Structure formats: structure tokens, C-alpha cells
Amino acid sequence: MTTDRPDPTQSTAEAPRGSAPTGGAAEAPAGQSGGAPRVRYEVPWDADPASLVYTFGGAAPVMTLQPGTVLESGSFDCYGNRLNEPGQLPSEVIDSRYLNPQTGPFEIAGAQPGDTLAVHFHSIEPHADYGVSASIPFFGALTSTPDTATLQDPLPEKSWYYRIDAESGVVHYAAVDSKATTPLPLDPMHGTVGVAPPLGEVRSSLAPGSWGGNMDTPEMRAGVTAYFGVNVPGAMFSFGDGHARQGEGESCGTAVETAMDTVLSVDLVPGAATPWPRLESDEYVMTTGSAKPMEDAFRVAHTEMVRWVAELTGLSVMDAYQFVSQTSETPIAQACDTVYTVVCKVRKEYLDAVAASNGMPSPVAPYGGIHARMREFV
């Protein structure tokens, strides 16, 4: 680490630099929270859809954030907030060129390829009092798709309008073919989070990969720190695709899609490579893999976990392989996008015990304990 690079263990009070796009606003720091500077980026809610960002990579930054900064902002839903009335169908109101708009990208000052960007979500709250899920022709896990082609007709296009009661912490399911209703727990998350891809690529925000993107894992909720390998100077971090809740697998292709108000913080781990996105909560460490067929996504997630466990506990790769085989949980994040995403989870309590028995630091502290530090930024 050179002396002119930001120190990830220190907060900085420098104001952001850069400019916002039409309709957006880059404001001066809004104050201090837990010792961390706080800035706000205003989402251009009334913007022309054509002016928004629908890729990871290829877009100019809307703002520069110093490592150690708390960001207040928000995001459109995947429909660009245009599917907003009961009974509307996606094909009636949505231009398919403008799906899954992102907030960002945000340049992270000092970030260089080979570093890791840490993003901690302090709060993710619905911006509106409704969410919408839909069945879209030839999209979803249980229908023919362009990549899994058959002679079947498409499933019917339908939409389900959910009332969100944030105060009570519920979303209200209502069937469209009967009078059935039931409340479900509100569990807000971001489906798309990531950085610019490697090799100068520009990738659709509908796709997941090693840069993050449209992973659609319900684990990306408040209280979690996500880690992304930096591929380009500045990292170029973006997020969006708010879900009021989502089942594992997102089988129909859409969750309870809704706009979000989000408070997050960013920090850097210089010189630490992260080949695929990782997550950390108070209880778990998690790795991801995105590929097709799904068993390859499983292999990526589990290979990354075995290597991470070996690093944290001092186990050999083969001993870590055995340990992960007996302790991991493997939810399918989504089985509907261009490639599929699988998550591998291991409880920290198991890691703490085996690390201590092997003479390694315990409790384990991935990336030098940055998750615990960032949790205190707000």
C-alpha cells in the first residue's frame, strides 16, 4: 500500500467531487454519523428513462465518494417506477430498452484494480407504498425462454400489485384469479449491486457476474457488508432493483419490485483481491457464483468459500473443503436471469471454533474486521 492511497481504517471528511446528471443533485456533506462523513445523492425521480443508467461499466460517474463515507440515496424499481397501478401489464407501459435502471455509478476515490470495495447497507426502506410483481412472456424459471427454447406458448402476462405497510413491516399478497389475500413479512433488499466489470466490458444491469450486478440474492439486505473486487480505477459502484421481498430463486423472474430509499457506506481494502462478490453479516460469511448451468454457479460459490475458509482458519484447502461440505448452506438466489446465481453460507460461530482450535485469530475478522467498523458509521 502506497502512502498516497486512502487508508480504509480511517474516515475522511473530504467533500465529494464530480457532477450529477440531468435531474440529479450532488449535495455537500449532510453531516457526521458515527464519525463518518455523510453525503446525499438525489435520485432524479422525474427523469426521462432514456437518461438513466442501465449498465455496469460504460457510464460516467455521478459523484466521487471518499472511502469511509456514508451515502444517502435511493433507486428506481426495475420497471423505472412505470408499472404503478393495479391492473397494468408490463407490455402496456414499459419500453423494454429501459429495464432495471441503476443509481450511480459512484467513483470511489483511490480505488485501483486489485483492491476490494466494501459496501455496508445501513438501511433499505421502501420509497413507495406499493410493489409490483409480474409474469413476463418467455421470462422466468418455469417457462420457455430464448436460451431454453421450446415450442410452448408463453405463460399469460399478469401483474400482482402489493400494498406495502412499512410501519407494520408487511407486504400484502393479493391473488388476481381469486379473492385470496395474506400478509407477508417485509424484507427489503437490493437485487443489483456491483462495480464496473473487468477488461473494459459494459454489461447490462439485467446480468450478474464476477462484478456483481443482477445477483438477486435476498441476502443483500440491511446489516450486510458486500465485497467487490475492483476492476477499473474508481471502481464505479452502482446499485438498484429494490425488492420489498423475494423468495429464494425468484422463480417467476420478478420479486415484489419497488423503489427504495437507502443509506449505505463505502470503504476500501487496498491490495486485497476478491474474485467474486462476497457478503458478510453478523452471523454468516457468504460467497456467490453466477453461471449457467446452475451447477457451475454452485461450483464457483463453493470454491470461493473453500478458499476463504482456508484463509480465515489456517486449514489446508482439502481440510477446508471437508469443513465447508459439512457446514455450508446453499440458497439459490435466482434461476431466471441470463445466468444463475448461487450463494454459499457458513456460520461464523463454526469458523470461530475451528480457527481457535488451529491457533488462528478468533473470532474471525474478514478483511481486517471492516464489517464491524462500517456498522458503526451510522
matplotlib code that plots the C-alpha trace (Angstrom):
import matplotlib.pyplot as plt

x = [0.0, 1.5, 1.2, -0.9, -3.7, -6.7, -6.4, -9.5, -9.4, -9.7, -12.7, -12.2, -14.2, -13.4, -16.4, -17.3, -16.2, -17.8, -21.1, -24.6, -26.5, -29.5, -32.2, -29.8, -28.1, -24.8, -25.0, -22.3, -21.8, -25.0, -23.2, -21.4, -22.8, -20.8, -17.7, -18.2, -18.9, -22.4, -23.4, -26.6, -27.3, -30.8, -32.4, -33.9, -37.3, -38.9, -36.1, -36.6, -36.0, -33.5, -31.3, -30.8, -28.1, -28.8, -25.3, -22.4, -19.4, -19.5, -21.1, -19.5, -19.6, -22.4, -20.3, -17.0, -17.1, -14.2, -13.6, -15.3, -18.3, -22.0, -24.3, -28.0, -29.8, -32.4, -33.2, -36.0, -37.7, -36.8, -39.7, -38.4, -41.5, -43.7, -45.7, -47.5, -51.3, -53.3, -54.2, -51.3, -49.3, -45.6, -46.1, -48.6, -46.3, -42.7, -40.2, -38.0, -34.9, -35.2, -35.3, -33.5, -32.1, -29.2, -28.2, -24.7, -22.0, -20.1, -16.4, -14.6, -11.5, -8.3, -9.8, -7.5, -7.7, -6.6, -8.4, -11.7, -14.6, -16.7, -20.3, -22.3, -26.1, -27.3, -30.9, -33.0, -36.6, -39.5, -39.8, -43.4, -46.4, -46.7, -44.7, -45.4, -44.5, -45.3, -45.1, -43.5, -43.8, -40.8, -39.1, -38.8, -37.6, -40.8, -41.3, -39.6, -37.0, -34.9, -32.0, -34.1, -36.3, -39.3, -42.5, -44.6, -46.7, -45.7, -47.4, -50.0, -48.8, -50.1, -49.2, -49.7, -50.0, -48.8, -49.6, -46.6, -47.2, -43.7, -44.9, -46.3, -43.5, -45.7, -46.5, -49.9, -50.2, -53.5, -54.3, -55.5, -57.7, -59.5, -60.1, -57.2, -55.0, -52.4, -49.8, -46.1, -43.1, -41.4, -37.8, -36.2, -33.1, -31.3, -31.2, -28.5, -25.3, -21.8, -18.9, -17.6, -16.7, -13.1, -11.5, -13.3, -16.6, -20.0, -22.6, -26.4, -27.8, -30.0, -27.0, -24.9, -21.3, -17.9, -18.6, -21.9, -24.8, -28.2, -27.5, -31.0, -29.9, -32.2, -29.0, -28.3, -30.3, -29.7, -26.9, -24.9, -21.5, -20.8, -17.3, -16.5, -13.1, -12.2, -11.6, -11.1, -9.8, -12.5, -14.4, -17.6, -20.1, -23.8, -27.0, -30.7, -33.5, -35.2, -37.3, -39.8, -39.3, -38.3, -38.3, -35.1, -34.7, -37.1, -38.8, -41.3, -38.5, -39.7, -39.8, -42.1, -40.4, -40.3, -38.3, -36.0, -34.5, -31.1, -28.4, -25.0, -21.4, -18.3, -14.7, -11.6, -9.4, -6.3, -4.4, -7.0, -8.3, -11.9, -12.5, -16.3, -18.7, -18.8, -21.1, -20.8, -23.5, -23.1, -23.9, -22.5, -19.8, -21.2, -19.8, -21.5, -21.2, -23.1, -23.0, -25.0, -25.6, -26.5, -24.1, -21.3, -22.7, -22.7, -19.1, -17.9, -19.6, -18.3, -14.8, -14.6, -15.9, -13.3, -10.5, -11.9, -12.3, -8.8, -7.5, -9.6, -8.9, -5.4, -6.9, -5.4, -7.5, -8.6, -9.5, -11.4, -13.2, -14.3, -15.3, -17.4, -19.0, -20.4, -21.3, -22.5, -25.9, -26.6, -29.6, -30.3, -30.5, -32.1, -32.8, -34.2, -31.6, -29.1, -27.0, -28.0, -26.7, -26.0, -24.9, -22.8, -23.1, -21.1, -21.9, -19.2, -19.6, -18.3, -15.4, -14.5, -14.3, -12.1, -9.9, -9.3, -8.5, -6.0, -4.2, -5.6, -7.3, -10.8, -13.4, -12.6, -12.4, -12.6, -10.8, -9.4, -12.8, -14.1, -17.7, -17.8, -16.2, -18.5, -21.6, -20.7, -20.5, -24.2]
y = [0.0, 3.3, 6.4, 8.3, 5.7, 6.1, 4.2, 2.0, 2.2, 5.9, 8.1, 11.3, 14.4, 15.5, 16.5, 14.6, 15.9, 15.3, 16.3, 14.8, 14.0, 16.0, 15.7, 14.5, 16.6, 16.1, 17.7, 18.8, 16.5, 16.4, 16.0, 13.4, 10.0, 7.8, 9.7, 9.2, 12.0, 11.8, 12.9, 12.7, 12.0, 12.9, 10.4, 12.1, 10.6, 12.5, 11.9, 10.7, 7.0, 7.3, 9.5, 6.8, 4.2, 0.5, -0.9, -1.8, -0.1, 2.4, 5.4, 8.5, 8.8, 10.9, 11.6, 10.8, 9.3, 9.2, 5.8, 5.9, 8.0, 7.3, 7.8, 8.6, 8.0, 5.8, 3.8, 3.2, -0.2, -2.5, -1.0, 2.5, 3.1, 3.0, -0.1, 1.6, 1.0, -2.2, -4.0, -2.6, -5.0, -4.5, -4.6, -1.7, 0.8, -0.3, 0.2, -2.9, -0.9, 0.8, -2.0, -2.1, 1.5, 1.9, 4.6, 5.6, 4.9, 6.4, 6.8, 5.6, 7.9, 6.0, 2.6, 0.7, -2.8, -5.4, -3.6, -4.6, -2.3, -2.8, -1.6, -1.7, -1.3, 0.6, 0.8, -0.2, 1.2, 1.3, 4.7, 4.0, 2.2, -0.4, -3.0, -5.0, -8.4, -9.7, -12.7, -11.6, -13.7, -16.1, -14.9, -16.9, -20.2, -22.2, -21.2, -21.4, -18.7, -17.6, -19.6, -22.6, -22.7, -25.0, -24.9, -23.9, -20.8, -18.1, -18.2, -15.5, -12.0, -10.9, -8.4, -8.6, -5.3, -5.5, -2.9, -2.2, -1.3, -0.3, 0.7, -2.8, -4.5, -6.4, -6.6, -7.7, -10.5, -10.5, -13.2, -12.0, -15.1, -15.3, -13.3, -14.8, -12.4, -12.8, -10.5, -11.4, -10.1, -7.0, -8.0, -5.2, -5.9, -4.7, -7.1, -5.3, -4.1, -4.1, -2.4, -2.0, -5.3, -6.3, -5.9, -2.7, -4.5, -2.9, -5.3, -5.0, -4.4, -7.4, -9.7, -10.9, -11.9, -11.5, -7.7, -8.3, -6.9, -8.5, -11.3, -11.0, -12.5, -11.8, -11.7, -8.2, -6.6, -4.0, -5.0, -6.8, -5.8, -6.7, -7.0, -6.5, -6.8, -3.5, -3.9, -0.3, 2.9, 4.3, 1.0, 2.7, 1.4, 1.2, -0.2, -0.6, -3.1, -2.8, -5.7, -5.4, -9.2, -12.1, -15.8, -17.7, -18.4, -15.6, -18.3, -16.1, -13.7, -10.7, -10.0, -7.5, -4.7, -1.3, 1.9, 2.2, 4.8, 3.5, 4.5, 2.8, 3.4, 2.6, 1.8, 0.3, -2.7, -1.9, -4.8, -7.4, -9.3, -10.5, -12.6, -13.0, -10.9, -11.9, -10.9, -10.7, -10.4, -10.6, -14.4, -15.5, -15.2, -15.7, -16.2, -16.0, -17.6, -16.7, -19.0, -21.4, -24.3, -23.8, -26.5, -24.2, -21.3, -23.8, -24.7, -21.1, -20.2, -23.2, -22.9, -19.3, -20.4, -23.2, -20.7, -18.1, -20.6, -21.8, -18.2, -17.4, -20.6, -21.8, -25.0, -26.7, -26.4, -30.1, -29.7, -26.5, -28.4, -31.0, -28.4, -26.5, -29.7, -30.3, -26.7, -24.8, -23.6, -23.0, -20.9, -20.4, -16.6, -16.6, -19.1, -16.7, -14.2, -14.5, -16.8, -18.1, -17.1, -19.4, -18.3, -20.4, -19.5, -20.6, -19.6, -17.5, -19.5, -22.6, -20.6, -19.1, -22.5, -24.2, -21.1, -21.1, -24.8, -24.2, -21.4, -18.7, -15.4, -15.9, -14.6, -14.4, -10.9, -11.0, -8.1, -6.9, -6.6, -3.9, -5.2, -4.4, -1.0, 0.0, -1.0, 1.8, 4.5, 5.3]
z = [0.0, -1.0, 1.2, -1.3, -1.2, 1.2, 4.5, 4.8, 8.6, 8.7, 7.8, 5.8, 5.9, 2.3, 0.4, -2.8, -6.2, -9.5, -11.0, -11.2, -14.4, -15.5, -12.8, -10.1, -7.4, -5.7, -2.4, 0.1, 3.2, 5.2, 8.5, 10.5, 11.6, 13.9, 13.0, 9.2, 6.7, 5.2, 1.7, -0.3, -3.9, -5.1, -7.4, -10.5, -10.0, -12.9, -15.4, -18.9, -18.8, -21.7, -19.4, -16.8, -16.5, -17.4, -17.4, -15.2, -16.9, -19.7, -17.8, -16.3, -12.5, -11.0, -7.9, -6.3, -2.8, -0.4, 1.4, 4.8, 3.5, 4.3, 1.3, 1.4, -1.8, -3.4, -6.5, -9.0, -9.2, -12.1, -14.2, -13.7, -11.5, -14.6, -13.5, -10.7, -10.9, -10.2, -13.4, -15.5, -17.6, -18.3, -22.1, -21.8, -20.1, -20.3, -23.1, -22.9, -23.7, -20.3, -17.7, -14.3, -14.0, -11.6, -9.2, -10.0, -10.9, -8.0, -8.3, -5.2, -4.7, -4.8, -5.8, -8.1, -9.7, -7.1, -4.3, -2.7, -2.3, 0.8, 0.8, 4.0, 3.9, 7.0, 5.9, 2.9, 3.1, 0.5, -1.2, -2.1, -0.5, -3.3, -5.1, -8.2, -9.4, -12.9, -15.2, -18.4, -21.6, -22.1, -18.9, -15.6, -14.3, -15.3, -18.8, -22.2, -22.7, -25.7, -24.2, -23.2, -26.3, -26.7, -28.8, -25.9, -25.9, -23.3, -19.9, -19.5, -18.8, -15.4, -12.7, -8.9, -7.0, -3.4, -0.8, 1.4, 5.1, 6.2, 9.7, 10.3, 8.4, 5.9, 2.2, 1.2, -1.3, -3.3, -5.9, -9.3, -10.1, -6.7, -3.6, -1.7, 0.3, 3.0, 4.7, 4.2, 6.0, 4.6, 3.8, 1.7, -0.4, -3.5, -6.4, -8.3, -6.6, -8.2, -9.9, -13.4, -15.0, -15.9, -19.3, -20.0, -20.6, -20.4, -19.1, -18.9, -15.4, -16.1, -15.9, -12.9, -12.9, -11.2, -10.9, -9.0, -11.0, -11.0, -8.5, -6.9, -3.6, -0.6, 1.5, 0.2, 3.0, 5.7, 8.1, 5.5, 4.0, 0.4, -1.0, -4.7, -6.5, -8.1, -11.9, -13.0, -11.4, -9.2, -9.0, -10.5, -8.0, -8.7, -7.1, -7.7, -8.3, -4.9, -3.7, -0.8, -0.5, -2.7, -2.4, -2.9, -6.7, -7.8, -9.8, -11.8, -12.7, -10.6, -6.9, -5.1, -7.1, -5.5, -5.4, -2.3, 0.0, 1.0, 3.4, 2.8, 3.3, 1.2, 2.2, 0.6, 1.4, -0.7, -2.2, -1.3, -4.3, -4.3, -7.5, -6.9, -4.8, -1.1, 1.7, 5.5, 8.2, 11.9, 11.7, 8.3, 5.7, 2.2, -1.3, -4.7, -8.1, -11.3, -14.2, -16.4, -15.9, -12.3, -11.1, -12.3, -10.2, -7.3, -8.0, -8.2, -4.9, -3.1, -4.5, -3.3, 0.1, 0.5, -0.3, 2.0, 4.9, 4.4, 4.6, 7.8, 9.7, 8.6, 7.4, 4.3, 1.1, 1.5, 5.2, 4.3, 1.5, 4.0, 6.6, 4.0, 2.9, 6.4, 7.4, 4.3, 3.4, -0.3, -1.2, -4.9, -5.3, -8.7, -11.5, -14.1, -15.3, -18.2, -15.9, -12.5, -9.1, -6.1, -2.6, -0.2, 3.5, 6.6, 10.1, 11.8, 15.0, 13.2, 11.8, 15.1, 16.8, 14.1, 13.8, 17.6, 17.7, 14.9, 16.6, 14.3, 15.5, 16.8, 16.3, 12.6, 11.2, 7.3, 5.6, 8.9, 10.6, 8.3, 8.6, 12.3, 11.8, 9.0, 11.0, 13.4, 10.7, 11.4]

ax = plt.figure().add_subplot(projection="3d")
ax.plot(x, y, z, "-o")
ax.set_aspect("equal")
plt.show()
